[in-house]
Amino acid sequence: MGEVIFVLIIIGLIGFYLYRVFTEGRMEETPEYFKQGKVTVEYKTQKIKIGKQAYDVSQVTGISSNTKFNGRRERNHVQIEVDDLRHPVHFIPIIGGKARADQLNQRICVALRKAGGPNFY
C-alpha cells in the first residue's frame, strides 16, 4: 500500500514539473496586455504585475537576464528592478536555459515600451 502511494506521489511530481515546463514559458499577448510566466504588463493602465506585486511601468528602473551557478547547476532568471524600498529586485526563474531568459527579457522590454514605460534598448 505504501509503495503505491509513493509511486503516485512521484508520478504527480513529474506531472507537475512537466506542466510547469510547458506552460510557464507560454506567452500571451493581446491588445490589452502581455503576459508570460509571473509577469504581466497592462498597456492601457500602464501597470506591470510581478507575481502579486503591481507597479507603474515608470517605476521599473532596470531589467536583465542573468545566470547563477549553484554548484554544478546553472539557474537562469530575469531580474526586474523597481522603485520600491521593500522589494526593489524581483527574480523571475526561467526553465529552459539562457536563450529563453534572454527572450523573456526582450519581450518585457518591448511590452514596457508599448505601455509607456522606459526604453532599456
C-alpha positions as CSV (number, residue, x, y, z in Angstrom):
1,M,0.0,0.0,0.0
2,G,2.8,2.4,0.9
3,E,4.6,1.7,-2.3
4,V,1.6,2.5,-4.4
5,I,1.2,5.9,-2.6
6,F,4.9,6.6,-3.1
7,V,4.7,5.8,-6.9
8,L,1.6,8.0,-7.2
9,I,3.4,10.9,-5.4
10,I,6.4,10.5,-7.8
11,I,4.0,10.5,-10.8
12,G,2.3,13.6,-9.5
13,L,5.5,15.5,-9.0
14,I,6.8,14.5,-12.5
15,G,3.4,15.6,-14.0
16,F,3.6,19.0,-12.1
17,Y,7.1,19.6,-13.4
18,L,6.2,18.8,-17.0
19,Y,3.1,21.1,-16.6
20,R,5.4,23.9,-15.5
21,V,7.9,23.3,-18.3
22,F,5.2,23.5,-21.0
23,T,3.0,26.3,-19.6
24,E,5.2,28.7,-17.6
25,G,7.1,29.9,-20.7
26,R,3.9,30.4,-22.8
27,M,3.4,33.9,-23.9
28,E,0.1,35.6,-24.2
29,E,-0.3,38.9,-25.9
30,T,-3.5,40.8,-26.6
31,P,-4.1,44.5,-27.4
32,E,-4.6,45.0,-23.7
33,Y,-1.7,43.1,-22.1
34,F,1.4,41.0,-22.4
35,K,1.8,38.0,-20.0
36,Q,4.5,35.4,-19.6
37,G,5.2,33.4,-16.5
38,K,4.8,35.6,-13.4
39,V,5.0,38.9,-15.3
40,T,2.0,40.8,-16.8
41,V,2.3,44.2,-18.5
42,E,-1.0,46.0,-19.0
43,Y,-0.8,48.6,-21.8
44,K,-3.8,50.8,-21.0
45,T,-3.4,51.0,-17.3
46,Q,0.4,51.3,-17.6
47,K,1.0,48.7,-14.9
48,I,3.4,45.8,-14.5
49,K,2.4,42.9,-12.3
50,I,5.2,40.7,-11.0
51,G,3.7,37.8,-9.0
52,K,1.3,39.5,-6.6
53,Q,3.0,42.9,-6.7
54,A,1.9,45.7,-9.1
55,Y,3.8,48.8,-10.1
56,D,3.5,51.6,-12.6
57,V,5.7,50.9,-15.6
58,S,7.6,54.1,-14.9
59,Q,8.8,52.5,-11.6
60,V,10.9,49.9,-13.5
61,T,14.5,51.0,-13.2
62,G,16.3,48.0,-14.8
63,I,15.9,44.7,-16.4
64,S,18.4,42.0,-17.2
65,S,18.7,38.3,-17.8
66,N,21.3,36.5,-15.6
67,T,22.7,33.1,-14.9
68,K,23.5,32.0,-11.4
69,F,25.7,28.9,-10.7
70,N,24.7,26.8,-7.8
71,G,27.4,24.1,-7.6
72,R,27.3,22.4,-11.0
73,R,23.8,23.6,-11.8
74,E,23.0,26.7,-13.7
75,R,19.9,28.7,-12.8
76,N,18.6,31.2,-15.4
77,H,16.4,34.1,-14.5
78,V,15.2,37.6,-15.5
79,Q,15.9,40.3,-12.9
80,I,13.5,43.2,-12.8
81,E,14.5,46.2,-10.7
82,V,11.8,48.6,-9.5
83,D,11.5,51.8,-7.4
84,D,10.3,50.0,-4.2
85,L,12.3,50.1,-1.0
86,R,10.7,47.0,0.4
87,H,11.2,44.8,-2.7
88,P,13.5,46.5,-5.2
89,V,14.6,43.4,-7.1
90,H,12.4,40.7,-8.5
91,F,13.8,37.4,-9.8
92,I,11.8,35.5,-12.4
93,P,13.1,32.0,-12.7
94,I,13.3,30.5,-16.2
95,I,13.1,26.9,-17.1
96,G,14.8,26.3,-20.5
97,G,18.2,27.9,-20.5
98,K,19.8,31.3,-21.1
99,A,18.2,31.7,-24.5
100,R,14.7,31.6,-23.0
101,A,15.7,34.1,-20.3
102,D,17.1,36.5,-22.9
103,Q,13.9,36.1,-24.9
104,L,11.7,36.9,-22.0
105,N,13.9,39.9,-21.1
106,Q,13.5,41.3,-24.7
107,R,9.7,40.7,-24.6
108,I,9.3,42.5,-21.3
109,C,11.3,45.5,-22.6
110,V,9.1,45.7,-25.7
111,A,5.9,45.4,-23.6
112,L,7.2,48.1,-21.2
113,R,7.8,50.5,-24.1
114,K,4.3,49.7,-25.5
115,A,2.8,50.6,-22.1
116,G,4.6,53.9,-22.0
117,G,7.5,52.8,-19.7
118,P,11.2,53.2,-20.0
119,N,13.2,52.1,-23.0
120,F,16.0,49.7,-22.0
121,Y,17.4,49.1,-25.5
